[in-house]
Amino acid sequence: MGCAGSSQTKENVKKIRKPKPWKHPQPLTKSQLIQLREEFWDTAPHYGGRKEIWDALREAAEADPTLAQTTLNTAGITVQNADLTVCYDERGTRYELPKYVLSEPKNLIQES
């Protein structure tokens, strides 16, 4: 019976993917997007959860999907949404990631 539960868990693992195309409320330049991301990652641990989980989420958000899955598995992070916008650690703490740390918006302004 335990084996059946284990294989079912593996089948239910969501494949990590980037968020669907999205638009930021105001068009951003690449440098503004980078600044937003840095501000988010610098302040995120202050709103709850463990710093090591936030660090793993950042690593996963910045990695390709295959490496992201490995990072999440190693840190014991469960993904609710395959695009990483909602995740949980082993203690059940919820972590929410804004789309701007996971992918670029459709309305990104190209800097010259």
C-alpha positions in Angstrom: 0.0 0.0 0.0 2.9 2.4 0.8 4.3 1.8 -2.7 1.1 2.8 -4.4 1.0 6.0 -2.4 4.6 6.8 -3.3 4.1 6.3 -7.1 0.9 8.3 -6.9 2.9 11.2 -5.3 5.5 11.0 -8.1 2.7 11.1 -10.8 1.2 14.2 -9.2 4.4 16.3 -9.2 3.8 19.4 -11.3 6.3 20.0 -14.1 7.9 23.4 -13.5 7.3 26.0 -16.2 7.5 29.8 -16.6 4.3 31.8 -16.0 2.0 32.3 -19.0 2.6 35.6 -20.8 1.6 38.5 -18.7 1.7 42.3 -18.6 3.0 44.5 -15.8 0.5 47.4 -15.0 3.1 49.9 -16.3 5.7 49.1 -19.0 9.1 48.5 -17.5 12.7 48.6 -18.8 15.0 45.7 -18.1 16.9 47.7 -15.5 13.6 48.5 -13.7 12.6 44.9 -13.7 16.0 43.8 -12.3 15.6 46.5 -9.5 12.1 45.2 -8.7 13.4 41.7 -8.5 16.3 42.7 -6.2 13.9 44.6 -3.9 11.6 41.6 -3.7 14.3 39.1 -2.9 15.9 41.5 -0.3 12.6 42.0 1.6 10.8 38.6 1.1 12.4 36.9 4.2 11.1 39.7 6.4 7.5 38.7 5.7 7.7 35.2 7.0 9.1 31.8 6.2 12.7 30.7 6.4 15.6 32.4 4.7 17.0 29.1 3.3 13.7 28.4 1.6 13.6 31.9 0.1 17.2 31.4 -1.1 16.1 28.1 -2.8 13.1 29.7 -4.3 15.3 32.5 -5.8 17.7 29.9 -7.2 14.8 27.9 -8.7 13.2 31.1 -10.1 16.4 32.1 -11.9 17.2 28.6 -13.2 16.0 26.6 -16.1 12.9 24.4 -15.2 14.9 21.1 -14.9 17.4 22.6 -12.5 14.6 24.4 -10.7 12.8 21.1 -10.0 16.0 19.6 -8.5 16.5 22.7 -6.3 12.9 22.5 -5.0 13.2 18.8 -4.3 16.4 19.2 -2.4 15.0 22.0 -0.3 11.7 20.1 0.4 9.6 22.7 -1.4 6.2 21.6 -2.7 4.8 23.5 -5.7 1.1 24.3 -5.7 1.2 26.1 -9.1 3.6 24.8 -11.7 4.7 28.4 -12.5 6.1 28.7 -8.9 3.8 31.5 -7.9 2.6 29.5 -4.8 4.9 27.1 -3.0 5.0 25.5 0.5 7.9 24.3 2.6 7.9 21.0 4.6 6.4 22.9 7.6 3.4 24.0 5.5 4.5 27.7 5.3 3.2 29.3 2.2 5.5 31.3 -0.1 4.1 33.5 -2.9 6.3 34.7 -5.8 5.2 37.6 -8.0 5.4 36.8 -11.8 8.0 39.6 -12.3 10.6 37.5 -10.4 9.8 34.4 -12.6 9.6 35.8 -16.1 9.7 39.0 -18.2 6.4 40.8 -18.9 5.1 41.1 -22.5 5.3 44.9 -22.2 9.0 45.1 -21.3 10.6 48.2 -22.9 13.7 47.6 -24.8 16.5 49.9 -23.7 18.7 51.5 -26.3 
